[in-house]
Amino acid sequence: MIDINDPNLYKLCRKKHYNIKCCIPPKDIEIYNHLEDAHYITNDTEKVIMKGLMNEIWLIDLPTLMRSYRFIDGTPINLETLNERGKIIDNDLIMNWQEVSSIKSNSLKFAQRIPKIYKLKIRTKYGTLLNVNSENSVSNHFFGDFILCSMNPDGTPNLNDKWVVDGNIFDKTYEFVK
């Protein structure tokens, strides 16, 4: 049996540099992530749609977008540059698809590979239910999906802040730290 709540089973990793796309649609738009078999609805907190390396889509909040990505031309992402590339409609910022680059970070995360024989569900800190190694996914999950989590201030895995990265994508977007 696999234990996703055992902090000793997680290994240190960090984000690599890669290019993906994002947009900011109106609120209450439903989207579907075909890798984690998850449904999302844009809202006041999670308003940015990200489109990943396998055309999977998910939501993030504006602070995460600004901290973790820059526009493909190197321009930092902040409220000023978002307003320049988007438009305000009914007091909401709307932005069409833009290519963005991840900011390679020394900020450490934790990851655990879940062998693909295990089918699990986890809930993100925002309440979204994600499927690990979903049979409904278009992915073969390689050797299995990864559950990632942030780091607590004391350097331990924050098991209250988990998300899933498909096994086919992990090596392109994260690297383990020795």
C-alpha positions in Angstrom: 0.0 0.0 0.0 1.1 3.5 -0.7 1.0 6.2 2.0 0.7 9.8 0.6 0.7 11.2 4.2 4.1 9.9 5.2 6.4 12.8 4.9 9.4 10.5 4.8 8.3 9.2 1.3 8.7 12.6 -0.3 11.9 13.8 -2.0 13.1 17.4 -2.5 12.6 18.9 -6.0 12.4 22.2 -7.7 10.8 23.7 -10.8 12.7 23.7 -14.1 12.4 26.3 -16.9 9.7 25.5 -19.5 7.2 27.4 -21.7 3.4 27.1 -21.4 0.3 29.3 -22.0 -2.1 31.2 -19.7 -5.2 33.3 -20.0 -7.6 35.1 -17.7 -11.2 34.5 -18.7 -14.4 35.8 -17.1 -15.5 34.3 -13.8 -17.5 31.1 -13.7 -16.0 29.4 -16.7 -15.8 25.6 -16.3 -12.7 23.8 -17.6 -11.6 20.2 -17.6 -8.1 18.8 -17.0 -7.8 15.6 -19.1 -4.7 14.4 -17.3 -6.0 14.5 -13.7 -9.6 14.0 -14.7 -10.5 17.1 -12.8 -13.1 19.9 -13.3 -12.5 23.5 -12.4 -14.6 26.7 -12.4 -12.8 30.1 -12.5 -13.6 32.3 -9.5 -12.3 35.3 -7.7 -9.3 33.4 -6.3 -8.3 31.0 -9.0 -8.9 33.0 -12.1 -5.9 32.2 -14.3 -6.1 29.2 -16.7 -2.8 27.5 -17.4 -2.3 25.3 -20.4 0.6 22.8 -19.9 3.0 20.8 -22.0 0.4 18.1 -22.9 -2.4 20.7 -23.4 -3.8 19.9 -19.9 -5.4 22.9 -18.2 -5.7 23.9 -14.6 -6.3 27.0 -12.5 -4.0 29.2 -10.4 -4.3 32.5 -8.6 -2.7 35.8 -9.7 0.0 35.8 -7.0 1.2 32.3 -8.1 1.2 33.5 -11.8 3.3 36.6 -10.9 5.7 34.7 -8.7 6.2 31.6 -10.9 6.1 32.9 -14.5 7.1 35.7 -16.8 5.9 36.5 -20.3 7.8 34.7 -23.1 9.6 37.9 -24.0 11.0 38.1 -20.5 8.6 40.8 -19.2 7.8 40.3 -15.6 4.1 39.4 -14.9 2.6 42.0 -12.6 -0.7 43.9 -12.4 0.6 46.6 -14.8 1.8 44.2 -17.5 -1.4 42.1 -17.1 -3.5 45.3 -17.7 -1.4 46.2 -20.7 -2.0 42.8 -22.3 -5.6 42.3 -21.2 -8.7 44.5 -20.9 -11.1 45.4 -18.1 -14.6 44.2 -18.6 -17.2 44.7 -15.9 -14.4 45.5 -13.4 -12.7 42.2 -14.2 -9.4 41.7 -16.0 -9.7 39.5 -19.1 -6.7 38.4 -21.0 -6.4 36.2 -24.1 -3.9 33.3 -24.3 -0.3 34.4 -23.7 2.9 32.3 -23.8 4.7 32.4 -20.5 8.0 30.9 -19.2 8.4 29.3 -15.8 10.9 30.9 -13.6 13.4 28.3 -12.6 13.3 28.4 -8.9 15.5 27.4 -6.0 12.3 27.3 -4.0 12.0 23.7 -2.9 9.0 21.4 -3.1 8.5 17.7 -2.3 7.5 15.0 -4.7 6.5 11.3 -4.4 6.0 9.1 -7.4 2.8 7.0 -7.1 3.2 3.7 -9.1 0.5 3.6 -11.8 -1.1 0.5 -10.3 -2.4 2.8 -7.5 -5.5 5.0 -8.3 -6.0 7.8 -5.8 -7.9 11.0 -5.3 -6.4 14.0 -3.5 -8.0 17.4 -2.7 -5.9 20.5 -3.4 -5.8 23.4 -0.9 -8.4 25.1 -3.0 -10.8 22.2 -2.8 -10.3 20.7 -6.3 -10.4 16.9 -6.4 -7.6 15.5 -8.5 -7.2 11.9 -9.7 -3.8 10.3 -9.5 -3.1 7.8 -12.3 -6.7 8.2 -13.5 -8.0 5.5 -15.9 -10.2 8.2 -17.5 -7.1 10.2 -18.5 -5.7 10.4 -22.0 -2.2 9.8 -20.4 -0.5 6.5 -19.8 1.1 8.2 -16.7 4.6 6.8 -17.7 5.6 4.9 -14.5 3.1 6.8 -12.4 2.0 10.3 -11.5 3.7 12.4 -8.9 2.1 14.0 -5.8 3.8 17.3 -5.0 3.6 19.5 -2.0 5.0 22.7 -0.8 7.5 23.0 2.0 6.6 24.1 5.6 8.7 26.8 7.2 10.5 24.0 9.2 11.6 22.3 6.0 9.1 19.4 6.1 6.5 18.5 3.5 3.3 20.5 3.8 0.9 17.7 3.3 -2.0 20.2 3.4 -0.9 21.7 0.1 -0.7 18.8 -2.5 -1.2 18.7 -6.2 -0.6 16.2 -9.0 1.9 16.2 -11.9 1.4 13.6 -14.6 4.2 11.1 -14.8 4.9 12.1 -18.5 5.4 15.7 -17.5 7.3 15.6 -14.2 10.8 15.2 -15.7 10.2 18.1 -18.1 9.0 20.5 -15.3 10.8 19.5 -12.1 14.1 18.1 -11.1 15.1 16.3 -7.9 17.6 18.0 -5.6 20.3 16.0 -4.0 
